[in-house]
């Protein structure tokens, strides 16, 4: 869960969700290994939920995410960066992903108008 917390913090800054996905995959594997040990499984879910709440999601949202690891990237992207799924790529019309805007600013390029 510490890895998840660090990965979410990095994703907020960089827009790179690969470490979040890796941390969640590890937690999911741990959860699958713990089937039959409900208290351990519940502890993992509670820790994931607490990490997500600590990073800005509501308890309801965090509970939903902790139950459905496969949607974590989409849900976190919407919550952290405000992207709405109005089209296939999940961005508002003609909007660049936040990480592209940040990378352009770092490189000294003008970000595209919103």
C-alpha positions in Angstrom: 0.0 0.0 0.0 3.0 2.3 0.6 4.0 1.7 -3.0 0.5 2.7 -4.1 0.6 5.9 -2.1 3.9 6.9 -3.7 2.7 5.9 -7.2 -0.5 8.0 -6.8 1.6 11.0 -5.7 3.9 10.6 -8.7 0.9 10.2 -11.1 -0.5 13.5 -9.8 2.8 15.2 -10.8 3.6 13.4 -14.0 0.5 11.9 -15.4 2.3 8.6 -15.6 0.0 5.8 -14.3 2.4 2.9 -14.9 3.5 2.7 -11.3 -0.1 3.0 -10.0 -1.0 0.1 -12.3 2.0 -2.0 -11.1 1.2 -1.3 -7.4 -2.5 -2.2 -7.9 -1.5 -5.4 -9.8 0.7 -6.4 -6.8 -2.2 -5.7 -4.4 -4.6 -7.7 -6.6 -2.2 -10.6 -6.7 -1.8 -10.4 -2.9 -5.6 -10.3 -2.6 -5.9 -13.4 -4.8 -3.3 -15.2 -2.7 -5.3 -14.3 0.4 -8.6 -15.8 -0.7 -10.1 -17.6 2.2 -8.4 -15.3 4.7 -11.2 -12.7 4.6 -9.7 -10.5 7.4 -6.4 -10.2 5.5 -8.2 -9.4 2.2 -10.4 -6.8 4.0 -7.2 -5.3 5.5 -5.7 -4.9 2.0 -8.9 -3.3 0.7 -9.1 -1.0 3.7 -5.5 0.1 3.1 -6.1 0.7 -0.6 -9.2 2.7 0.2 -7.4 4.7 2.8 -4.6 5.5 0.4 -7.1 6.6 -2.2 -9.0 8.8 0.2 -5.7 10.3 1.4 -5.0 11.3 -2.2 -8.2 13.3 -2.7 -11.0 10.8 -3.5 -14.2 10.5 -1.5 -14.8 7.4 0.7 -17.5 6.2 -1.8 -15.2 6.7 -4.8 -12.3 5.0 -3.0 -14.5 2.0 -2.0 -15.7 1.6 -5.6 -12.1 1.7 -6.9 -10.8 -0.7 -4.3 -13.4 -3.2 -5.4 -12.6 -2.8 -9.1 -8.9 -2.5 -9.7 -9.3 -2.8 -13.5 -10.8 0.7 -13.7 -8.3 2.4 -11.5 -6.4 4.3 -14.3 -9.5 5.7 -15.9 -11.1 6.7 -12.6 -8.0 8.3 -11.1 -7.3 10.2 -14.3 -10.8 11.7 -14.2 -10.5 12.5 -10.5 -7.0 13.9 -10.5 -6.9 15.7 -13.8 -10.5 16.5 -14.5 -10.7 14.6 -17.8 -14.2 13.6 -18.8 -14.9 10.7 -21.1 -16.7 12.7 -23.8 -14.9 10.8 -26.6 -12.8 7.7 -27.0 -9.6 9.1 -25.5 -11.3 10.4 -22.4 -10.4 14.1 -23.0 -12.6 17.1 -23.5 -12.8 18.3 -27.1 -9.4 19.2 -28.5 -7.8 19.1 -25.0 -4.3 17.8 -24.5 -3.6 15.4 -21.6 -2.3 17.3 -18.6 1.0 15.5 -18.8 1.5 16.8 -22.3 0.8 20.3 -21.2 3.2 20.0 -18.3 5.9 18.5 -20.5 5.5 21.4 -22.9 5.7 24.0 -20.1 8.9 22.3 -18.9 10.3 22.3 -22.4 9.4 26.0 -22.8 6.7 25.5 -25.4 3.3 27.2 -25.2 0.6 24.9 -24.0 -2.4 24.7 -26.5 -5.3 26.9 -25.6 -8.2 25.2 -23.8 
